[in-house]
Amino acid sequence: MPRRRRLLLLTAALGALFVAAAVVAVWLSSRPEPTYRPGERVAGLKADLDRSVPGDHPRVTFVNVTQEAGIAFQHFTGHRSSQLPEDMGSGAAWGDFDNDGWLDLYVVNEVGPLTSAETQDTARSPAHAALYRNAGDGTFRDVSAEAGVQFRGWGMGVAWGDYDNDGWLDLVVSAYGDNVLYHNNGDGTFADRTLEAGLGGSPGFWAGVCWGDYDRDGFLDLYVTGYVKYRYLADQTSSLQYDVEQPASINPSSFEPERNLLYRNNRDGTFSEMAAQAGVSGETGRSLGAVWADFDDDGWPDLYVANDVSDNALYWNQRDGTFRDISLAARVADYRGAMGIAIGDWDGDEDVDMFVTHWIAQENALYSNLRSELRALGSDTSLPLQFIDVADRYGLGQVALPFIGWGTSFIDYDNDGRLDLFVVNGSTLQEDDDPRLLVPMTDKVFWNRGADDGFYDVSSVSGEYFEQAYVGRGAAFGDYDNDGDVDVFVVNNGGPGVLLRNEGGNRHGWLLVKLAGRRSNRSAVGARLRLVAGGTVQVREVGTQSPYLSQNSLIQHFGLGTLTSADTLEIRWPSGLHQIVLRPAANQLLQVSEGAAAQDADAKPR
């Protein structure tokens, strides 16, 4: 065969192959993409990233002890009327209000459907906020009425903080309506100081509340997030969300964002609202949660705000009473439905990372703080902070696709010295066959196997509780029985509150640290603790853990594994004072006052 003919045939064959490949490519690209429905196992999307429970997982469980503890909390009463404020709450907070050494519990409630306000049923509603006093024997007693904190309304968030530095924890409650400030009288009762303190007269849809001394003057300031400017919609147009009809009245995108509030403590029992002047009013964000944390380790608390269907915001403290919005530059201005925030150094590199829960099919986020990495590289940058979302890489991203996450916290639940994660889930989608109900979901606990491996979902081996579905919202974490491991209280919208006792976490050593400020605010909020033990370093910051609408205990918890003591505990107080405790022994509650003489804690545990 002549050479020219062979070349023509080869060219024709290659041309035919190219045309065939092009046809196949066009056909494939024109095929409709399969619709992803949360919960489905789609090859290459979720199933390929599943992680099996490792054989060396902790033998620790969470046991539902609600009934035996004497807690009978029921959230909401009656049937919801498909209005947004009914579905968003509520939260809880641990705090020792009577200074007896045992954590007490405050749980926020909603009185019922918003239609009850039209019939003046709120005062008679059985659903009220509850203060449970810890008896010290594993049981609690509801002292709400006698203490004067039996709030009735559409309560959302809660936080303890000694705003007047008198040694007694005070209480703030946010709501759809008016927020409330309760002053602790020191005798088991509280007084409503809302109007006198300057916190009243601003009704709205308020959500997260968090205390922090942003100007470092020794007195706690208060940040309150505003969600949306809610109003009843006469036009109940519905939209289809994941094959379920959802009315516009429960879609946050139907409403304009509400502003946020920053109350500066005037040091005389009153506050002044300074959000606009400080640059943190966040008018464009539908804010649900916020947290004060010193992300750049310069001694000044920064502010991170989680927004729903709006960009999240990171405000960098400029040390002059104002903040700079660095959200985009820091790569945390994430337009997802953000709810809960967990703060902690999960990878042990001594900078503060973030975990943020999101709406269904959006994945949760694990923002790793790059401060230590950039510093090690000698990076010369004008940016004060940079983060990267590594959730998928470390087992926390796609595993969350079927869920809507709310309350969350970093906790070392097995006391191995590494921070694990607890995530509360619950839908905002209505049941298809009964729109009076929301779809329940199961909660999750993720074990941290180390900075190389990341997190594993160990819920299936962590107790029967994780087999039961609820419409979860807030959660508060603390060691209520003083046995050295972290327990949990979960608030379920329209359902029972659940107290989960940690069983087995204290097989490993632990250290609890309670701080009392003197030059700093009395609650020591903003103090940074650095524990060196067995060649590893653990970092904690008082008051930074603010799960969705909730607050953790202000007592700091460290896991020590098999160690019988740590090497050193360094405390950097908000005042700037540095203090060192030498050789603190394991399995004790260590109490440290600001400015006390240098301590050698190689002594018998308390």
N, C-alpha and C positions, 0 to 999 in steps of 0.2 A: 504494500500500500504506500503510495507516495507520501512523503513527509508532510506536504501541505494539507492533504486530505485528513491525515491523522490529527493535525493541529486543529482543523475545523471541527472534527468530531469531538475532540476533547473540550474545545471551547463551548460547543453546543451542550455537551453533557453537564459541564459546570454551570452553564446558564440555567439549564433545567433544574438542577439542584438548588440554585439560588432562588429561583421563582417559587419552587415548592416550599423552601424554608420560609420565604416571605409570606406565602399563603397561610402556612401553619401559624406563624407569628401573629398575623392579622386575626386569624380565627380565635387564637387563644386570648388575645387582648380584647376581642369583642365579646367574649363570654362574660356574663354577669358575675361579679364577685359574690361569693356566698356571704349572706348576712351573718355577722357574728352575734350570737346571743349569749349573754353572760352565763357562765356555767358549762358551756359546751367545751369539749376537748377537740380542738382543731389542730391537726398535725402541722408542725412548723410554727404555730402561733403560741400555743400554751403547753400542749402535752410534751413537747420536746424539752421543755425547761423544767418539768416537774422534778422534785428532789425527794427521794425516799428518806424516811426517818433513819438516821445513822444508828448503828448498833451501840455506840457509846453515849447515847442521849441521856440526860439526867433522869434519875428515878425520883422525880418530884411531881406531885399532883396538886391541883387546886380543888378543894372540897367545899361544896355548898353547905355552909353552916348557918344560913340566915335564920332558920326557925329556932335552932337551939341557942342562938345568940340573943334571941328575944327581939329581933327586928321584924316588924310587920309593915313594911313600906310598900304602898301601892301608888304608882304614878298615874295621874289623871283619873277622872271619874266620868261616867257616861260614855257617849259615842262621839267621836270626832266629827266635825262638820266640814271637812276638807278645806281648812284654812291654814295657811303657812305657819303662823305662830303656834298652833297646836302640835305641830309635828317636829319642831326643832329642839325642844328641851327634853331633859334637864341635866344638871350636874350635881356633884357632891364634893365635899372637902374634908380632909382629916386635920384636926387641930386640937391641942390640949387646952381647952378654954378655961378649965378650973385649976390648972397647974398641979395636978396630982400625979403626974408622971405617966398617964395613960392617954392614948389618943382617943378623942371623941369624934363623932361623925355628924356632919350637917348635910342633909339631902334636900335639894330644891324640888318643888312640885308645881304642877299646873292644876288649877281648880276644875277644869273640864272644858267642854266646847265653848268657843267664843260666843255662841248664841246664848249662853247662860248669863252673860253680862247684861243682855237686854232684859232679862227677867229678875235681875238682882239676886241671883242664886249663889253668888260667889261667897258670901259670908257664911252660908250654911253648908258649903261643900265639905265633904269629908276629906278631900284631897288638900293637904297643907304641907308646907315645908316642915321638916322634922329635925330636931337636935337630939341625938342619941348620946347619952352620957355613958362612958365606959366604966363598968363596975370593977374592972381589974381581974375578973374571974372568967373572962370569955363571954360575958353577957353585957347587954346594953339596956338602958331604960330611956324611953322617950320623955324628955323634960322640956319640950318645946313650949308648952303653955306656961309653965311656971317660970321659964327663962325669958319669956316675952319675945320669942323669935318665930312664932307660928305664922309665918308669912302665907297669905292666901292671895293668889293671883296667877299670872302666867309667868312663873319663875323660870329663869334660864341659867345664869352662871353664879358662882360663889367663890369667895376666897377669904381666908383668914389673914390678918396682919395687924400688928400692934402699931396703929397709926399715930398714937400720942405718946408712945414710949413709956407707958406706965407699968409695963410688965404683964399685961393681960391682953390676950388676943381678941381683937375686934373682928367684925364680920361685915362683909358687903355682899349684897345679893342683887343681881341684874334681872331685868324682866321685860316682857312686852307690856309697857306701861311706864311706871316709875321705879327707879332703882331705890334701894334701901341701904342705909348704913346703920348698923347696930353697934353701939358702944358697950364694951364689957365693963360692968360695974364692979367686978371683982368679988361678988358675993353670990355668983350663980345666976344672976339676972343681967339683962341687957336693956339699954335705953335707945329708942329710935332717935338718932341725931342727924337724920338726913337733911332736914331744912336748915338746922343750925350750922351744920358743917358746910353748907353751900352745894350739896349734891342733888338737891331737889329741883322741881320745876322744869324738868326736861323730859317729858314723856316721849317714848319712842320704842323702837324694837331693838333693845340692847341685848348683847350676847355675852362674850367673854369678858372677864374682869381679872386684872392681875396687878399686884403691888410691886413697886420697884423704886429705888431711890435714884432717879435718873440724874439729879443734880448733886448727889453725894453730900447733902447737907445734914444727914443723920436722921431724916424723917421720911417715912414712906409716902410716895406719890402713887396715884391710881390711874390706870389706863382702862378704858371701857370701849369695847368694839360695838359699833352700830351695824345692823344687818341691812334691812331695807325699809323704805317708807311704805309700810303696809297699809292697805285700805281694802275694804271688802269690794269685790268685783261683781257687779250685777250681771255682767256678761260672762257666763261660765263656759266660755269656749274651751274645748279640750284639745289636747294634742296627743298623738300616739307616741309613747315612749316604751321601747322594747315590748311592743304588741299589747300594751296596756294603756287605756284611755286615762289621761291625767288632766284634771281641770287646771285652768290658768291660775287659780287662787293658791295652788301649792307649788307653782313654778317661780323661783326667785327672779328669773329673767323678766317676769311680768311687772316688776317694781323697780323704782329708782333706788340707788344705794343710799344708805344712811351714813352720816358722818361719824367719826370716832371722837372720843373725849379723853383729854389728858388733864387730870386734876392734880395741880401742884400743891403740896402740903405747905401751908403758911406757918406751920410750927406753933399755932395757937389753937388747934382744934378745928380750923377751917381750911377750905381748899379753894383754889382759883382755877378755872378752866382755861387751859393754855394750849390746846391742840393746834389751833391755827398758827399762833405765834411760834410754836416749836417746830412746825412743819410736819406734823404727824396726824392731821385730821382725816386723811384718806378718803376724801369725798367720793372718789370714783370706785371704791372697793366695797363689795358686799361682805363685810368683815364678820367672821364667826369666832376667831380665836386670835390671841396675841401672847407673846412671851418676851420678857426682858432677859437678855443673856449677853455676856461679854464675849462676843464672837471673835474679836481680834486681840483679846487678852491685854487690853491697855488699861484696865481698871475701871472703865466706864461702861455701864450697861447700854447695849444697843437694843433695838426693838424689831421683832419680826411679826408680821400680821398675815394670817391665813384668810384668804378671801374666796368666796363662792362665786363661780362664773365671773371672775374678775382677776386681774393680775395680783399676785401676792406682793407684799411690800417689805423691804428690808431698810430700816432707817438707822443710819450710822450716827452715833452720838458724837457731836462736834465739841463737847466739853464746855460749851458756853450757854447751855439751856436750849439749844436748837439741834436739829437732826438733818442729815442729808439723805435723800432717797437714792440708794445705790442698787436698787433691785435688779435692774437690767445688767449693769456692769458686773454684779456679783453672780448673775445667772440663776436667780431664784424668783424672778417675776413670772411665775408659772400660771398660765391661764387654764386652770382646771377647777373642779369643785373641791376646794380645800376645806377641811374641817378641823381635825385634831393635829396638835404639834407635840412631838417628843424631842427633848434636847439631851444630848449626852455624847461623850467621847467613846463611840462604839468600837473604834479600831485601835485605841490605846496610843494615839500619837500626840496626845496632850492638847488637842484643840477641839472645840465644841462643834458637833455635827447636828443635823436635824433629820427627823423623819416626819412626813406629813401624810395624813390619810386623805383619800379622795373618793369621789363618786364612782358609781359603777362603770366598768369598762374603761377606766382612766388610769389604772395602776396607782399604787402608792409611791411616794418618792423618798429616797434616802440621799440627802444632800451631804456629801462628804466635804468638810472644810479643808481647803487646799493650803491653808496658812503654813503648816509645818513643811509640806512638800516644797512650796515656793521658796520658803526661807532656806531650806537645805540646798536648793539649786542656786541660791544667791540671786534670785530674781529681783530685778530693780523695777518696781512697778508703783505707780501712784494710786493704784486701786487698794483700798484698805482690806477688802475681802473678796474671795472668789470661792465658788462651790461647784461641784459636779454631781449630777444625779446618777448614782451607781446602784439603784434598786434592783434592776434586772441582773446585774453582774453578781450580786450577793444574795439572791433568792427572795427578794421582797417585792418585785415588780409585778410580773405577769400572774403570780399566784393570787394577786388581789383583784384580778379582772371581774370575777363574779360578785364582788362584795362592794358595799358602801361602808367605808370606815369612818369612825368617829373618835371616841376616846382612845388614847394611846399613850404609852410611856415606855422609856427605857428603864428596865429594872434588872438587877442581877438576881434572878429568882432562884438560882441554884448555888449562889455564893462562890462561884469559881473565879471571880475577879473580872469577868467580862459582862458587859451590859447586853441583856436580852430585850425582847420587845413583846408587849401585850397589845392587842388590837381588838377593840369592840366594834362589831358590825351590826347594821340594821338598815332596812330599806326606807326610802321615802316614796316608793311606788305603792299604790293601793292594790289590795287584793282584787283580782279580776272579777270574782264572783261575789265579793262583799266589799264595796268601796269604803265602808266604815273602818276597815282594818288595813294596816300597813303590813308589808311582807316581812316576816322575820328572817334572821340570818344567824349563823353560828359565829362565835368569837374565836380568836386565834392567839396562840402563843408561839413565838419564834425563838429558838435557841441559838445563841451566838457561839459558833464553833471556833471562832478566831478570825483575825483580820484576813487570812488567806482564803478560808472557806466561806465565810459569811454566815448567813442565817438559814435555819431549817425549821419548817413547820412541824412542830412536835405536839400539836393539839390532840391528835389521836391517841397519844400515850400520856396525856397530862390530866386525865380525869373525865368523869362522865359529864360534867358540866358542858364540855365542848361538843357534845353530841346534841345538845338542846338549842333550839333557835329562839331568839328574842329580837325585838326591835330596839337594839342597843343604841345608847347615846353617850352619856358621860361616864367617866370612871375615875376613881381616886385610889391612890396606892400608898400604903404605909404599913408598918409593923404594929398592928393594933394590940397584939397579945405579948409584945416584948420578948419574943422568943428568937429573934435574930434573922427572920426571913420576911420577905415582903408579901403582904396580903392585898386583896383587891376588893373594892366595892363597885358594883356596876349598876347604873341607872338605866332602866328599860322603859322606853316611851309606851305608855298605856299598859304597863306590866309591872311585875314585882321588882323591887330592888334586890340584888343578890350579893351576899357577903361570901367571898371565897377565901378560905384559909389555906395558906401555903403549908403543905405537908411534905417534909423531907428536905427543904432548902437549907435548914440549919444543921444538916449533917456535916456541912463544911463550916469553917470558921467565919466569923463576921465581926464587924465593928460598927456601932451606931454612934454618931457624933451630934450633940445638941449644942448650938452656939447661942450666946447671949451677948448682944452688942452693948457697948457703952458710948464711945464716941460715934460709932456707927448706929444705924437703926437697931432697936432692941431685938427685932426678929432676925437680925443678921442677914436679911435678904440681900443678895448680891455678893456675899462672901464666897471666895473660891478656896476649895480644899484640894490639896495635892498629897496623896498617900503613896509612899514608896514602900513596897513590900515584896520580898523575894525576887528582886530584879525587875519588877514591873511597876508602872505608875498608873494610878487611877485619879481622875479629876472629877470633882463635883462642884456645883454652884448652887447655893441655897436659893430656892424660889424659882428656879428656871423651869421646873417640870409643871406645866399647866395643860393637862389633858383637856379635851373638849369640854368647855363650860365647868371645869373641875379644877381641883388643886390637890397635889400630893402633900404628904407630911413634910414639914420643914426640917425634920431630923434627917440627917444624911446617912445613907446606908452603904457600906462597903463589904464585898465578899473577900474572904482571905484564903479560900481553899483549904489546904492542909496545914497552913502556917499557924503557929501559936501566938505570933505577934507580928506587927509591922515594924519597919525600920524608923520611919519618921512620918509625921503628919504636919504639913505646913499649911497655915491658914493666912490668906490675904484678905483682910477685912475691907469693907467699902471705904473706911476712913483712910486706907493706905497702909495701916499698920500690918506688919508681918509677925507671925507668932509660930513657934515650932514646939511640937510635942514629941518627945523622944520615946521610942520603943513602946507604943501603945499595945497592950495585950489584947488578944482576940476575945470575942464573946463578952463584950461589955458595952454599956452605954457610957460614953465619955462626954462629960459636960465641960465646956470651955468658955470662960468669960473673956471678953476682949481686954487686953492689957494686963492679964494676970501674969505672974512670974513664969519664966520658962519652966516647962513641966517635964518630968521624967515619969512616964506612965507605965513603966515596967513593974506593975503592981497587980495585986489581986483584983480580978474583975468585979464590978459592982453587980 
